[in-house]
Amino acid sequence: MPFLSVKIIPPVRLVQKRLERLRRKIPLVSQQRIYNVAVAIRHAMKQVGSAVSYPIKWDSIRQRKAFFASNGFGGGIPTKRSGRYVKEWQIIKTELGYDVGNPLSHSKFIGGTARSTGRQSRIHKGRWPLFKIAIEKAVKKLPKAVKNSIQQIARQEGFKTK
């Protein structure tokens, strides 16, 4: 028995407009998700480390001597936290995204670097968050978040998604 299937198909121009809006929104979604990751990294790095444990775990005899010779690296002995390290974490907008960082020259000794945990001083190990670990945790969530956002926008534009 022959059948005739009748469907309502949106006009081609409507589909084209929806696709065009979707194309324009995708970079904005990606940029917002990348910004959210930058905020998560900065938030993780702004966590204040726990108090120093004694005896101090100096990286070297030279470091210990320098600390005492420079009156606590200029901060006095006993050293009192200024909070500057935590306050200095910042997000800077760039052409292609965002930079997250701490401009203090000594920040790599407190939280390590983006590429290595090896720069963190033994004095701070286990007490201050590591920059590299904060980045890895935040970035791990990024692909799924971007995919979910794109699917949500596609649904808003009238496209079916899984």
DAKACOR-V833912 format. One record per residue. N is the residue number from 0. RES is the residue in one letter. PHI is phi as a letter, one per 40 degrees, with the letter a starting at -180 (999 if undefined). PSI is psi in whole degrees, 0 to 359 (NA if undefined). D_FIRST is the distance of its C-alpha to the first C-alpha in Angstrom with 2 decimals. Layout:
N|RES|PHI|PSI|D_FIRST, N|RES|PHI|PSI|D_FIRST
This chain:
0|M|999|124|0.00, 1|P|c|143|3.82, 2|F|b|151|6.57, 3|L|b|124|10.14, 4|S|b|125|12.86, 5|V|b|124|16.17, 6|K|b|152|19.35, 7|I|c|114|22.97, 8|I|b|127|24.77, 9|P|c|145|28.54, 10|P|d|147|30.23, 11|V|d|321|31.58, 12|R|c|323|35.12, 13|L|c|315|34.74, 14|V|c|318|33.57, 15|Q|c|317|36.40, 16|K|c|318|38.92, 17|R|c|316|37.85, 18|L|c|321|38.22, 19|E|c|317|41.58, 20|R|c|320|42.83, 21|L|c|316|41.76, 22|R|c|321|43.62, 23|R|c|328|46.74, 24|K|c|333|46.73, 25|I|d|312|46.41, 26|P|c|325|50.02, 27|L|c|320|51.34, 28|V|c|314|49.67, 29|S|c|317|50.98, 30|Q|c|319|54.42, 31|Q|c|319|54.45, 32|R|c|320|53.48, 33|I|c|320|56.18, 34|Y|c|318|58.67, 35|N|c|322|57.74, 36|V|c|317|58.48, 37|A|c|319|61.81, 38|V|c|318|62.67, 39|A|c|319|61.86, 40|I|c|312|64.11, 41|R|c|318|66.91, 42|H|c|315|66.64, 43|A|c|321|66.91, 44|M|c|344|69.93, 45|K|c|4|71.69, 46|Q|c|131|72.14, 47|V|c|132|75.86, 48|G|c|158|77.06, 49|S|c|168|79.00, 50|A|c|154|82.79, 51|V|c|146|84.54, 52|S|b|147|85.52, 53|Y|b|146|88.97, 54|P|c|152|90.27, 55|I|c|136|88.71, 56|K|c|80|86.62, 57|W|c|147|88.01, 58|D|c|328|86.23, 59|S|a|166|89.64, 60|I|c|322|93.36, 61|R|c|317|93.29, 62|Q|c|315|90.79, 63|R|c|314|92.95, 64|K|c|318|96.07, 65|A|c|320|94.38, 66|F|d|310|93.21, 67|F|c|325|96.75, 68|A|c|330|98.42, 69|S|c|16|96.23, 70|N|f|55|96.67, 71|G|g|40|93.10, 72|F|f|35|91.64, 73|G|g|356|93.23, 74|G|c|1|91.80, 75|G|g|160|94.81, 76|I|b|124|95.37, 77|P|c|149|93.82, 78|T|c|136|90.85, 79|K|b|136|89.07, 80|R|c|136|85.44, 81|S|c|339|85.00, 82|G|g|0|81.24, 83|R|c|319|80.94, 84|Y|d|313|78.64, 85|V|c|318|76.05, 86|K|c|331|76.43, 87|E|c|351|76.06, 88|W|c|130|72.43, 89|Q|a|160|70.48, 90|I|b|129|67.22, 91|I|b|127|67.57, 92|K|c|133|64.79, 93|T|b|178|64.40, 94|E|c|321|62.39, 95|L|b|359|59.65, 96|G|i|231|59.93, 97|Y|a|148|62.75, 98|D|b|136|65.83, 99|V|b|132|67.03, 100|G|a|179|70.57, 101|N|b|117|74.12, 102|P|c|351|76.75, 103|L|c|134|79.65, 104|S|c|332|81.13, 105|H|c|1|81.56, 106|S|c|328|78.03, 107|K|c|335|76.93, 108|F|c|342|79.54, 109|I|c|311|78.19, 110|G|b|5|74.39, 111|G|g|192|74.02, 112|T|b|175|71.99, 113|A|c|334|68.33, 114|R|b|341|68.48, 115|S|a|145|70.89, 116|T|c|354|72.23, 117|G|c|342|75.40, 118|R|c|342|77.22, 119|Q|c|132|77.45, 120|S|c|148|80.98, 121|R|d|332|81.63, 122|I|d|327|83.26, 123|H|b|351|79.88, 124|K|d|132|77.59, 125|G|g|355|75.65, 126|R|b|330|76.93, 127|W|b|144|75.11, 128|P|c|147|71.40, 129|L|c|132|70.58, 130|F|d|313|69.02, 131|K|c|318|66.94, 132|I|c|319|65.47, 133|A|c|320|64.72, 134|I|c|311|62.86, 135|E|d|317|60.84, 136|K|c|316|59.80, 137|A|c|318|58.76, 138|V|c|330|56.96, 139|K|d|327|54.99, 140|K|c|347|53.07, 141|L|c|308|52.44, 142|P|d|318|49.19, 143|K|c|319|47.31, 144|A|c|318|48.73, 145|V|c|315|47.73, 146|K|d|314|44.17, 147|N|c|320|43.84, 148|S|c|318|45.26, 149|I|c|319|42.96, 150|Q|c|320|39.91, 151|Q|c|317|41.29, 152|I|c|319|41.78, 153|A|c|318|38.29, 154|R|c|321|36.91, 155|Q|c|330|39.24, 156|E|c|0|37.83, 157|G|g|11|34.28, 158|F|c|147|33.14, 159|K|c|136|31.54, 160|T|b|162|33.84, 161|K|c|NA|34.04
